[in-house]
Amino acid sequence: MRARKVEILDGRWLHVAGRPEDEHGPLTLVLTCGGEERRERMEHAGLEGAEGSLPVPELVPGDWDVHV
């Protein structure tokens, strides 16, 4: 999936949206940083296609890799 939008909403949510290559099946937003991994199911909704959000305060500071 190519991300079309990555933004912080209301100073609390990391929001990633994009158009999935495969419109079928669930997508998972995966963030990794220094051995820590966070996963969030993405929903097929909205103008950008699949969307997922994670609470920013729960993410430790660092350089996160983002995968779908």
All heavy atoms as a GROMACS GRO file, in nm:
protein
  530
    1MET      N    1   0.084  -0.118   0.000
    1MET     CA    2   0.000   0.000   0.000
    1MET      C    3   0.088   0.124   0.000
    1MET      O    4   0.189   0.128   0.069
    1MET     CB    5  -0.088   0.001   0.124
    1MET     CG    6  -0.181   0.121   0.129
    1MET     SD    7  -0.281   0.125   0.278
    1MET     CE    8  -0.189   0.242   0.372
    2ARG      N    9   0.051   0.220  -0.075
    2ARG     CA   10   0.119   0.348  -0.075
    2ARG      C   11   0.041   0.445   0.013
    2ARG      O   12  -0.076   0.471  -0.010
    2ARG     CB   13   0.130   0.403  -0.216
    2ARG     CG   14   0.188   0.543  -0.220
    2ARG     CD   15   0.205   0.590  -0.358
    2ARG     NE   16   0.318   0.517  -0.415
    2ARG     CZ   17   0.364   0.536  -0.536
    2ARG    NH1   18   0.307   0.624  -0.614
    2ARG    NH2   19   0.465   0.467  -0.582
    3ALA      N   20   0.107   0.497   0.117
    3ALA     CA   21   0.040   0.591   0.206
    3ALA      C   22   0.014   0.721   0.133
    3ALA      O   23   0.102   0.775   0.067
    3ALA     CB   24   0.123   0.615   0.331
    4ARG      N   25  -0.107   0.769   0.142
    4ARG     CA   26  -0.142   0.898   0.084
    4ARG      C   27  -0.141   1.007   0.190
    4ARG      O   28  -0.130   1.124   0.158
    4ARG     CB   29  -0.280   0.892   0.019
    4ARG     CG   30  -0.282   0.808  -0.104
    4ARG     CD   31  -0.418   0.816  -0.167
    4ARG     NE   32  -0.415   0.747  -0.294
    4ARG     CZ   33  -0.481   0.786  -0.401
    4ARG    NH1   34  -0.556   0.891  -0.395
    4ARG    NH2   35  -0.472   0.717  -0.512
    5LYS      N   36  -0.157   0.965   0.314
    5LYS     CA   37  -0.166   1.065   0.420
    5LYS      C   38  -0.114   1.004   0.550
    5LYS      O   39  -0.152   0.895   0.589
    5LYS     CB   40  -0.312   1.105   0.439
    5LYS     CG   41  -0.333   1.220   0.534
    5LYS     CD   42  -0.480   1.247   0.562
    5LYS     CE   43  -0.559   1.271   0.438
    5LYS     NZ   44  -0.700   1.300   0.465
    6VAL      N   45  -0.023   1.074   0.616
    6VAL     CA   46   0.023   1.040   0.751
    6VAL      C   47   0.016   1.170   0.829
    6VAL      O   48   0.079   1.269   0.791
    6VAL     CB   49   0.166   0.984   0.752
    6VAL    CG1   50   0.212   0.957   0.893
    6VAL    CG2   51   0.178   0.859   0.666
    7GLU      N   52  -0.062   1.171   0.937
    7GLU     CA   53  -0.079   1.295   1.011
    7GLU      C   54  -0.108   1.267   1.158
    7GLU      O   55  -0.142   1.156   1.196
    7GLU     CB   56  -0.192   1.378   0.951
    7GLU     CG   57  -0.326   1.308   0.954
    7GLU     CD   58  -0.435   1.384   0.880
    7GLU    OE1   59  -0.423   1.506   0.861
    7GLU    OE2   60  -0.534   1.321   0.841
    8ILE      N   61  -0.091   1.369   1.240
    8ILE     CA   62  -0.128   1.364   1.381
    8ILE      C   63  -0.260   1.438   1.394
    8ILE      O   64  -0.271   1.554   1.356
    8ILE     CB   65  -0.022   1.432   1.470
    8ILE    CG1   66   0.116   1.366   1.453
    8ILE    CG2   67  -0.066   1.429   1.617
    8ILE    CD1   68   0.124   1.224   1.500
    9LEU      N   69  -0.362   1.369   1.446
    9LEU     CA   70  -0.495   1.429   1.462
    9LEU      C   71  -0.516   1.469   1.607
    9LEU      O   72  -0.491   1.390   1.698
    9LEU     CB   73  -0.604   1.329   1.421
    9LEU     CG   74  -0.600   1.280   1.276
    9LEU    CD1   75  -0.710   1.177   1.253
    9LEU    CD2   76  -0.617   1.397   1.180
   10ASP      N   77  -0.561   1.590   1.630
   10ASP     CA   78  -0.592   1.642   1.764
   10ASP      C   79  -0.474   1.628   1.860
   10ASP      O   80  -0.494   1.622   1.981
   10ASP     CB   81  -0.714   1.571   1.823
   10ASP     CG   82  -0.840   1.593   1.743
   10ASP    OD1   83  -0.854   1.702   1.684
   10ASP    OD2   84  -0.924   1.502   1.738
   11GLY      N   85  -0.351   1.618   1.807
   11GLY     CA   86  -0.234   1.603   1.892
   11GLY      C   87  -0.228   1.472   1.967
   11GLY      O   88  -0.145   1.454   2.054
   12ARG      N   89  -0.318   1.378   1.931
   12ARG     CA   90  -0.327   1.253   2.007
   12ARG      C   91  -0.319   1.128   1.922
   12ARG      O   92  -0.292   1.020   1.974
   12ARG     CB   93  -0.459   1.248   2.085
   12ARG     CG   94  -0.478   1.360   2.182
   12ARG     CD   95  -0.608   1.346   2.254
   12ARG     NE   96  -0.717   1.361   2.158
   12ARG     CZ   97  -0.844   1.337   2.184
   12ARG    NH1   98  -0.879   1.294   2.303
   12ARG    NH2   99  -0.937   1.354   2.093
   13TRP      N  100  -0.348   1.135   1.793
   13TRP     CA  101  -0.360   1.016   1.711
   13TRP      C  102  -0.268   1.021   1.590
   13TRP      O  103  -0.268   1.120   1.517
   13TRP     CB  104  -0.504   1.001   1.659
   13TRP     CG  105  -0.602   0.981   1.767
   13TRP    CD1  106  -0.676   1.079   1.829
   13TRP    CD2  107  -0.638   0.859   1.830
   13TRP    NE1  108  -0.756   1.024   1.925
   13TRP    CE2  109  -0.735   0.889   1.929
   13TRP    CE3  110  -0.599   0.728   1.812
   13TRP    CZ2  111  -0.791   0.792   2.009
   13TRP    CZ3  112  -0.655   0.630   1.893
   13TRP    CH2  113  -0.750   0.662   1.990
   14LEU      N  114  -0.189   0.915   1.570
   14LEU     CA  115  -0.113   0.898   1.447
   14LEU      C  116  -0.208   0.830   1.349
   14LEU      O  117  -0.255   0.720   1.374
   14LEU     CB  118   0.010   0.810   1.468
   14LEU     CG  119   0.084   0.770   1.340
   14LEU    CD1  120   0.149   0.895   1.278
   14LEU    CD2  121   0.187   0.664   1.368
   15HIS      N  122  -0.239   0.898   1.240
   15HIS     CA  123  -0.337   0.850   1.144
   15HIS      C  124  -0.268   0.826   1.010
   15HIS      O  125  -0.200   0.913   0.958
   15HIS     CB  126  -0.448   0.954   1.127
   15HIS     CG  127  -0.553   0.914   1.029
   15HIS    ND1  128  -0.654   0.827   1.061
   15HIS    CD2  129  -0.572   0.948   0.900
   15HIS    CE1  130  -0.732   0.810   0.955
   15HIS    NE2  131  -0.683   0.883   0.855
   16VAL      N  132  -0.284   0.704   0.956
   16VAL     CA  133  -0.226   0.667   0.827
   16VAL      C  134  -0.339   0.624   0.736
   16VAL      O  135  -0.427   0.547   0.775
   16VAL     CB  136  -0.126   0.550   0.843
   16VAL    CG1  137  -0.068   0.510   0.709
   16VAL    CG2  138  -0.014   0.588   0.939
   17ALA      N  139  -0.339   0.676   0.613
   17ALA     CA  140  -0.443   0.641   0.516
   17ALA      C  141  -0.379   0.621   0.380
   17ALA      O  142  -0.281   0.686   0.346
   17ALA     CB  143  -0.550   0.749   0.509
   18GLY      N  144  -0.434   0.530   0.302
   18GLY     CA  145  -0.383   0.507   0.168
   18GLY      C  146  -0.472   0.412   0.091
   18GLY      O  147  -0.564   0.351   0.146
   19ARG      N  148  -0.443   0.397  -0.035
   19ARG     CA  149  -0.521   0.309  -0.122
   19ARG      C  150  -0.452   0.174  -0.126
   19ARG      O  151  -0.340   0.163  -0.174
   19ARG     CB  152  -0.529   0.370  -0.261
   19ARG     CG  153  -0.605   0.291  -0.361
   19ARG     CD  154  -0.754   0.292  -0.343
   19ARG     NE  155  -0.808   0.425  -0.324
   19ARG     CZ  156  -0.926   0.446  -0.269
   19ARG    NH1  157  -1.001   0.348  -0.227
   19ARG    NH2  158  -0.971   0.568  -0.254
   20PRO      N  159  -0.516   0.068  -0.074
   20PRO     CA  160  -0.453  -0.065  -0.076
   20PRO      C  161  -0.447  -0.120  -0.218
   20PRO      O  162  -0.534  -0.091  -0.300
   20PRO     CB  163  -0.545  -0.149   0.012
   20PRO     CG  164  -0.675  -0.078   0.011
   20PRO     CD  165  -0.646   0.067  -0.010
   21GLU      N  166  -0.341  -0.197  -0.247
   21GLU     CA  167  -0.330  -0.261  -0.377
   21GLU      C  168  -0.434  -0.371  -0.393
   21GLU      O  169  -0.486  -0.393  -0.500
   21GLU     CB  170  -0.190  -0.319  -0.395
   21GLU     CG  171  -0.083  -0.211  -0.401
   21GLU     CD  172   0.057  -0.269  -0.408
   21GLU    OE1  173   0.071  -0.390  -0.431
   21GLU    OE2  174   0.152  -0.191  -0.391
   22ASP      N  175  -0.461  -0.442  -0.284
   22ASP     CA  176  -0.561  -0.549  -0.284
   22ASP      C  177  -0.679  -0.501  -0.202
   22ASP      O  178  -0.669  -0.484  -0.081
   22ASP     CB  179  -0.502  -0.676  -0.222
   22ASP     CG  180  -0.602  -0.791  -0.216
   22ASP    OD1  181  -0.713  -0.777  -0.272
   22ASP    OD2  182  -0.569  -0.894  -0.156
   23GLU      N  183  -0.791  -0.478  -0.266
   23GLU     CA  184  -0.910  -0.427  -0.198
   23GLU      C  185  -0.976  -0.531  -0.109
   23GLU      O  186  -1.066  -0.500  -0.034
   23GLU     CB  187  -1.012  -0.376  -0.300
   23GLU     CG  188  -0.968  -0.252  -0.376
   23GLU     CD  189  -0.968  -0.127  -0.290
   23GLU    OE1  190  -1.042  -0.122  -0.190
   23GLU    OE2  191  -0.893  -0.035  -0.324
   24HIS      N  192  -0.932  -0.657  -0.116
   24HIS     CA  193  -0.994  -0.764  -0.038
   24HIS      C  194  -0.902  -0.805   0.078
   24HIS      O  195  -0.781  -0.799   0.066
   24HIS     CB  196  -1.024  -0.884  -0.126
   24HIS     CG  197  -1.103  -0.849  -0.249
   24HIS    ND1  198  -1.215  -0.770  -0.246
   24HIS    CD2  199  -1.084  -0.880  -0.378
   24HIS    CE1  200  -1.263  -0.755  -0.368
   24HIS    NE2  201  -1.183  -0.821  -0.451
   25GLY      N  202  -0.963  -0.847   0.184
   25GLY     CA  203  -0.885  -0.895   0.298
   25GLY      C  204  -0.846  -0.782   0.391
   25GLY      O  205  -0.840  -0.666   0.352
   26PRO      N  206  -0.819  -0.817   0.516
   26PRO     CA  207  -0.784  -0.715   0.617
   26PRO      C  208  -0.642  -0.663   0.596
   26PRO      O  209  -0.554  -0.733   0.547
   26PRO     CB  210  -0.795  -0.792   0.749
   26PRO     CG  211  -0.770  -0.934   0.712
   26PRO     CD  212  -0.824  -0.951   0.573
   27LEU      N  213  -0.622  -0.538   0.630
   27LEU     CA  214  -0.490  -0.478   0.630
   27LEU      C  215  -0.451  -0.446   0.773
   27LEU      O  216  -0.536  -0.412   0.855
   27LEU     CB  217  -0.490  -0.348   0.549
   27LEU     CG  218  -0.509  -0.360   0.399
   27LEU    CD1  219  -0.520  -0.220   0.338
   27LEU    CD2  220  -0.395  -0.434   0.336
   28THR      N  221  -0.322  -0.455   0.804
   28THR     CA  222  -0.273  -0.425   0.937
   28THR      C  223  -0.164  -0.320   0.927
   28THR      O  224  -0.068  -0.336   0.850
   28THR     CB  225  -0.217  -0.551   1.005
   28THR    OG1  226  -0.320  -0.650   1.010
   28THR    CG2  227  -0.172  -0.522   1.147
   29LEU      N  228  -0.178  -0.214   1.003
   29LEU     CA  229  -0.076  -0.111   1.016
   29LEU      C  230   0.023  -0.161   1.120
   29LEU      O  231  -0.016  -0.192   1.233
   29LEU     CB  232  -0.140   0.021   1.060
   29LEU     CG  233  -0.047   0.137   1.092
   29LEU    CD1  234   0.030   0.179   0.969
   29LEU    CD2  235  -0.128   0.254   1.146
   30VAL      N  236   0.151  -0.174   1.084
   30VAL     CA  237   0.253  -0.225   1.175
   30VAL      C  238   0.361  -0.119   1.191
   30VAL      O  239   0.419  -0.074   1.093
   30VAL     CB  240   0.316  -0.356   1.120
   30VAL    CG1  241   0.421  -0.408   1.218
   30VAL    CG2  242   0.209  -0.460   1.094
   31LEU      N  243   0.386  -0.080   1.315
   31LEU     CA  244   0.492   0.016   1.346
   31LEU      C  245   0.596  -0.055   1.430
   31LEU      O  246   0.561  -0.123   1.528
   31LEU     CB  247   0.437   0.135   1.423
   31LEU     CG  248   0.348   0.230   1.344
   31LEU    CD1  249   0.204   0.186   1.354
   31LEU    CD2  250   0.365   0.370   1.392
   32THR      N  251   0.725  -0.040   1.394
   32THR     CA  252   0.833  -0.102   1.471
   32THR      C  253   0.937   0.003   1.505
   32THR      O  254   0.966   0.094   1.427
   32THR     CB  255   0.899  -0.217   1.393
   32THR    OG1  256   0.948  -0.168   1.268
   32THR    CG2  257   0.802  -0.331   1.368
   33CYS      N  258   0.996  -0.013   1.625
   33CYS     CA  259   1.101   0.079   1.670
   33CYS      C  260   1.181   0.011   1.780
   33CYS      O  261   1.125  -0.020   1.886
   33CYS     CB  262   1.040   0.209   1.722
   33CYS     SG  263   1.161   0.327   1.784
   34GLY      N  264   1.308  -0.015   1.756
   34GLY     CA  265   1.396  -0.070   1.860
   34GLY      C  266   1.343  -0.196   1.926
   34GLY      O  267   1.350  -0.208   2.047
   35GLY      N  268   1.286  -0.285   1.850
   35GLY     CA  269   1.235  -0.410   1.905
   35GLY      C  270   1.091  -0.403   1.951
   35GLY      O  271   1.030  -0.505   1.980
   36GLU      N  272   1.035  -0.284   1.962
   36GLU     CA  273   0.894  -0.271   1.998
   36GLU      C  274   0.810  -0.274   1.871
   36GLU      O  275   0.850  -0.221   1.768
   36GLU     CB  276   0.867  -0.140   2.073
   36GLU     CG  277   0.722  -0.127   2.116
   36GLU     CD  278   0.696  -0.007   2.206
   36GLU    OE1  279   0.791   0.049   2.260
   36GLU    OE2  280   0.579   0.028   2.220
   37GLU      N  281   0.694  -0.338   1.879
   37GLU     CA  282   0.605  -0.346   1.763
   37GLU      C  283   0.463  -0.314   1.807
   37GLU      O  284   0.418  -0.361   1.909
   37GLU     CB  285   0.610  -0.486   1.703
   37GLU     CG  286   0.521  -0.501   1.581
   37GLU     CD  287   0.532  -0.638   1.519
   37GLU    OE1  288   0.629  -0.662   1.447
   37GLU    OE2  289   0.443  -0.721   1.546
   38ARG      N  290   0.397  -0.233   1.727
   38ARG     CA  291   0.256  -0.201   1.749
   38ARG      C  292   0.179  -0.239   1.623
   38ARG      O  293   0.225  -0.214   1.513
   38ARG     CB  294   0.236  -0.051   1.775
   38ARG     CG  295   0.299  -0.001   1.902
   38ARG     CD  296   0.229  -0.057   2.026
   38ARG     NE  297   0.086  -0.040   2.020
   38ARG     CZ  298   0.017   0.061   2.072
   38ARG    NH1  299   0.080   0.156   2.136
   38ARG    NH2  300  -0.112   0.067   2.061
   39ARG      N  301   0.061  -0.298   1.640
   39ARG     CA  302  -0.024  -0.338   1.527
   39ARG      C  303  -0.163  -0.280   1.545
   39ARG      O  304  -0.215  -0.277   1.655
   39ARG     CB  305  -0.035  -0.490   1.519
   39ARG     CG  306   0.094  -0.556   1.480
   39ARG     CD  307   0.079  -0.709   1.479
   39ARG     NE  308   0.198  -0.768   1.421
   39ARG     CZ  309   0.210  -0.803   1.295
   39ARG    NH1  310   0.108  -0.790   1.212
   39ARG    NH2  311   0.322  -0.853   1.247
   40GLU      N  312  -0.220  -0.236   1.435
   40GLU     CA  313  -0.356  -0.181   1.436
   40GLU      C  314  -0.424  -0.222   1.306
   40GLU      O  315  -0.370  -0.202   1.198
   40GLU     CB  316  -0.352  -0.028   1.448
   40GLU     CG  317  -0.485   0.038   1.455
   40GLU     CD  318  -0.558   0.010   1.585
   40GLU    OE1  319  -0.493  -0.016   1.687
   40GLU    OE2  320  -0.682   0.017   1.582
   41ARG      N  321  -0.542  -0.279   1.318
   41ARG     CA  322  -0.617  -0.316   1.198
   41ARG      C  323  -0.665  -0.191   1.128
   41ARG      O  324  -0.709  -0.095   1.190
   41ARG     CB  325  -0.737  -0.403   1.237
   41ARG     CG  326  -0.811  -0.446   1.113
   41ARG     CD  327  -0.913  -0.550   1.142
   41ARG     NE  328  -0.976  -0.582   1.014
   41ARG     CZ  329  -1.088  -0.646   1.003
   41ARG    NH1  330  -1.150  -0.687   1.110
   41ARG    NH2  331  -1.138  -0.672   0.885
   42MET      N  332  -0.654  -0.191   0.996
   42MET     CA  333  -0.698  -0.078   0.917
   42MET      C  334  -0.833  -0.111   0.857
   42MET      O  335  -0.860  -0.224   0.818
   42MET     CB  336  -0.597  -0.048   0.806
   42MET     CG  337  -0.460  -0.011   0.860
   42MET     SD  338  -0.342   0.028   0.730
   42MET     CE  339  -0.395   0.195   0.689
   43GLU      N  340  -0.917  -0.012   0.851
   43GLU     CA  341  -1.051  -0.027   0.795
   43GLU      C  342  -1.054   0.026   0.653
   43GLU      O  343  -0.988   0.124   0.621
   43GLU     CB  344  -1.153   0.049   0.880
   43GLU     CG  345  -1.159   0.004   1.025
   43GLU     CD  346  -1.211  -0.137   1.041
   43GLU    OE1  347  -1.292  -0.181   0.958
   43GLU    OE2  348  -1.168  -0.203   1.137
   44HIS      N  349  -1.131  -0.039   0.567
   44HIS     CA  350  -1.152   0.012   0.430
   44HIS      C  351  -1.265   0.113   0.436
   44HIS      O  352  -1.382   0.077   0.435
   44HIS     CB  353  -1.189  -0.102   0.335
   44HIS     CG  354  -1.076  -0.196   0.311
   44HIS    ND1  355  -0.986  -0.178   0.209
   44HIS    CD2  356  -1.038  -0.309   0.376
   44HIS    CE1  357  -0.898  -0.276   0.212
   44HIS    NE2  358  -0.927  -0.356   0.312
   45ALA      N  359  -1.228   0.238   0.449
   45ALA     CA  360  -1.329   0.344   0.461
   45ALA      C  361  -1.266   0.476   0.422
   45ALA      O  362  -1.145   0.490   0.422
   45ALA     CB  363  -1.380   0.351   0.605
   46GLY      N  364  -1.347   0.571   0.390
   46GLY     CA  365  -1.300   0.705   0.364
   46GLY      C  366  -1.248   0.725   0.222
   46GLY      O  367  -1.232   0.632   0.146
   47LEU      N  368  -1.220   0.848   0.190
   47LEU     CA  369  -1.175   0.885   0.056
   47LEU      C  370  -1.036   0.830   0.023
   47LEU      O  371  -1.005   0.807  -0.091
   47LEU     CB  372  -1.173   1.037   0.041
   47LEU     CG  373  -1.308   1.107   0.052
   47LEU    CD1  374  -1.289   1.258   0.045
   47LEU    CD2  375  -1.400   1.059  -0.059
   48GLU      N  376  -0.953   0.812   0.125
   48GLU     CA  377  -0.816   0.767   0.102
   48GLU      C  378  -0.806   0.615   0.093
   48GLU      O  379  -0.698   0.562   0.070
   48GLU     CB  380  -0.725   0.817   0.215
   48GLU     CG  381  -0.720   0.967   0.228
   48GLU     CD  382  -0.658   1.036   0.107
   48GLU    OE1  383  -0.578   0.973   0.038
   48GLU    OE2  384  -0.693   1.152   0.082
   49GLY      N  385  -0.914   0.542   0.116
   49GLY     CA  386  -0.908   0.395   0.112
   49GLY      C  387  -0.902   0.338   0.252
   49GLY      O  388  -0.992   0.360   0.332
   50ALA      N  389  -0.794   0.267   0.283
   50ALA     CA  390  -0.778   0.206   0.416
   50ALA      C  391  -0.726   0.311   0.513
   50ALA      O  392  -0.641   0.393   0.480
   50ALA     CB  393  -0.683   0.088   0.409
   51GLU      N  394  -0.777   0.307   0.636
   51GLU     CA  395  -0.737   0.403   0.738
   51GLU      C  396  -0.712   0.332   0.870
   51GLU      O  397  -0.781   0.237   0.904
   51GLU     CB  398  -0.846   0.509   0.757
   51GLU     CG  399  -0.875   0.588   0.632
   51GLU     CD  400  -0.980   0.695   0.652
   51GLU    OE1  401  -1.039   0.701   0.761
   51GLU    OE2  402  -1.001   0.772   0.558
   52GLY      N  403  -0.613   0.378   0.945
   52GLY     CA  404  -0.583   0.324   1.077
   52GLY      C  405  -0.523   0.433   1.164
   52GLY      O  406  -0.457   0.523   1.114
   53SER      N  407  -0.546   0.424   1.295
   53SER     CA  408  -0.496   0.524   1.389
   53SER      C  409  -0.443   0.456   1.514
   53SER      O  410  -0.496   0.355   1.557
   53SER     CB  411  -0.606   0.623   1.429
   53SER     OG  412  -0.653   0.693   1.318
   54LEU      N  413  -0.339   0.514   1.572
   54LEU     CA  414  -0.283   0.470   1.699
   54LEU      C  415  -0.270   0.590   1.791
   54LEU      O  416  -0.235   0.700   1.744
   54LEU     CB  417  -0.143   0.411   1.679
   54LEU     CG  418  -0.135   0.272   1.618
   54LEU    CD1  419   0.009   0.242   1.580
   54LEU    CD2  420  -0.183   0.169   1.716
   55PRO      N  421  -0.294   0.572   1.923
   55PRO     CA  422  -0.277   0.685   2.015
   55PRO      C  423  -0.130   0.723   2.027
   55PRO      O  424  -0.046   0.640   2.057
   55PRO     CB  425  -0.331   0.632   2.149
   55PRO     CG  426  -0.391   0.499   2.120
   55PRO     CD  427  -0.345   0.454   1.988
   56VAL      N  428  -0.096   0.848   2.000
   56VAL     CA  429   0.041   0.895   2.006
   56VAL      C  430   0.103   0.879   2.145
   56VAL      O  431   0.217   0.837   2.156
   56VAL     CB  432   0.049   1.042   1.958
   56VAL    CG1  433   0.186   1.102   1.984
   56VAL    CG2  434   0.014   1.050   1.810
   57PRO      N  435   0.031   0.910   2.256
   57PRO     CA  436   0.094   0.898   2.388
   57PRO      C  437   0.143   0.756   2.419
   57PRO      O  438   0.230   0.738   2.503
   57PRO     CB  439  -0.016   0.940   2.486
   57PRO     CG  440  -0.105   1.027   2.406
   57PRO     CD  441  -0.102   0.969   2.267
   58GLU      N  442   0.089   0.655   2.353
   58GLU     CA  443   0.131   0.518   2.379
   58GLU      C  444   0.257   0.478   2.302
   58GLU      O  445   0.312   0.372   2.325
   58GLU     CB  446   0.018   0.421   2.344
   58GLU     CG  447  -0.102   0.437   2.434
   58GLU     CD  448  -0.213   0.339   2.401
   58GLU    OE1  449  -0.191   0.248   2.320
   58GLU    OE2  450  -0.323   0.356   2.456
   59LEU      N  451   0.303   0.564   2.210
   59LEU     CA  452   0.423   0.534   2.132
   59LEU      C  453   0.545   0.594   2.201
   59LEU      O  454   0.546   0.712   2.234
   59LEU     CB  455   0.410   0.592   1.991
   59LEU     CG  456   0.295   0.539   1.906
   59LEU    CD1  457   0.288   0.616   1.773
   59LEU    CD2  458   0.310   0.390   1.880
   60VAL      N  459   0.649   0.512   2.220
   60VAL     CA  460   0.772   0.564   2.278
   60VAL      C  461   0.841   0.652   2.176
   60VAL      O  462   0.830   0.629   2.055
   60VAL     CB  463   0.866   0.450   2.324
   60VAL    CG1  464   0.802   0.368   2.433
   60VAL    CG2  465   0.909   0.364   2.209
   61PRO      N  466   0.912   0.757   2.219
   61PRO     CA  467   0.984   0.841   2.123
   61PRO      C  468   1.088   0.760   2.046
   61PRO      O  469   1.152   0.670   2.102
   61PRO     CB  470   1.052   0.945   2.212
   61PRO     CG  471   0.973   0.946   2.338
   61PRO     CD  472   0.924   0.805   2.355
   62GLY      N  473   1.102   0.788   1.919
   62GLY     CA  474   1.202   0.719   1.838
   62GLY      C  475   1.166   0.726   1.692
   62GLY      O  476   1.069   0.790   1.652
   63ASP      N  477   1.246   0.661   1.611
   63ASP     CA  478   1.223   0.653   1.466
   63ASP      C  479   1.146   0.526   1.437
   63ASP      O  480   1.200   0.416   1.445
   63ASP     CB  481   1.355   0.653   1.390
   63ASP     CG  482   1.430   0.785   1.403
   63ASP    OD1  483   1.364   0.890   1.408
   63ASP    OD2  484   1.554   0.782   1.409
   64TRP      N  485   1.020   0.539   1.403
   64TRP     CA  486   0.932   0.426   1.379
   64TRP      C  487   0.930   0.391   1.230
   64TRP      O  488   0.921   0.481   1.146
   64TRP     CB  489   0.790   0.458   1.426
   64TRP     CG  490   0.777   0.460   1.575
   64TRP    CD1  491   0.802   0.567   1.656
   64TRP    CD2  492   0.738   0.353   1.659
   64TRP    NE1  493   0.780   0.532   1.786
   64TRP    CE2  494   0.739   0.402   1.791
   64TRP    CE3  495   0.698   0.222   1.635
   64TRP    CZ2  496   0.706   0.322   1.900
   64TRP    CZ3  497   0.665   0.144   1.743
   64TRP    CH2  498   0.669   0.193   1.873
   65ASP      N  499   0.939   0.263   1.200
   65ASP     CA  500   0.917   0.214   1.063
   65ASP      C  501   0.770   0.180   1.051
   65ASP      O  502   0.713   0.116   1.140
   65ASP     CB  503   1.002   0.090   1.035
   65ASP     CG  504   1.150   0.122   1.031
   65ASP    OD1  505   1.187   0.227   0.977
   65ASP    OD2  506   1.228   0.039   1.081
   66VAL      N  507   0.709   0.220   0.940
   66VAL     CA  508   0.566   0.197   0.918
   66VAL      C  509   0.548   0.101   0.802
   66VAL      O  510   0.604   0.122   0.694
   66VAL     CB  511   0.492   0.329   0.888
   66VAL    CG1  512   0.344   0.305   0.864
   66VAL    CG2  513   0.513   0.429   1.002
   67HIS      N  514   0.473  -0.007   0.824
   67HIS     CA  515   0.445  -0.108   0.723
   67HIS      C  516   0.296  -0.138   0.720
   67HIS      O  517   0.229  -0.124   0.821
   67HIS     CB  518   0.519  -0.239   0.754
   67HIS     CG  519   0.664  -0.221   0.777
   67HIS    ND1  520   0.756  -0.218   0.676
   67HIS    CD2  521   0.734  -0.204   0.892
   67HIS    CE1  522   0.876  -0.201   0.728
   67HIS    NE2  523   0.865  -0.191   0.857
   68VAL      N  524   0.247  -0.181   0.607
   68VAL     CA  525   0.108  -0.226   0.595
   68VAL      C  526   0.110  -0.365   0.538
   68VAL      O  527   0.180  -0.392   0.443
   68VAL     CB  528   0.025  -0.133   0.506
   68VAL    CG1  529  -0.116  -0.187   0.489
   68VAL    CG2  530   0.021   0.006   0.566
   0.00000   0.00000   0.00000
